Amino acid sequence: MLGADERGDTERLLQLCRELASRPRPNGKLLPDPRDLGIKRELGRLTELLGRRASKALPAATLGRAALAELSCDARSFQSACSDCDAKLILLGY
């Protein structure tokens, strides 16, 4: 189980990722949005915090890295981070 701080940060990170997932992707690329800079900053902060905490928070931190890669239009890093997230979830028994 995640602690209260980790849970709140994870829930916020997941909310940001869900918002990104709902955005249009013509030709497979995320369309830019004026709010992207603020989203990148918040994702970066949350990813850093979660990456430093309990090992159960690592999949969320890795998901944050994937979202940052997608916002930066780095498809290779996005795919790598998604695979890494899946592997961490499997190691934790999910």
C-alpha angles and dihedrals in degrees: 000000000000121000120245094265093047092046093053093047091046092050091051092047090050091049090054091047091050090051090051091047091056094054121102119265110191110187088006095291126115112246113238118252129195089238094058095099092055091045091051091051094049093044090049092051094047093045091052093048095047093045090058096049135069119333090246088067093056096089089055091048089050091049088053089053089052092051091049090051091051091049087053091049091240101145095177094053090043092055092044093051092047091052090047091051091051091050092050091050091051091050089052091051101255 
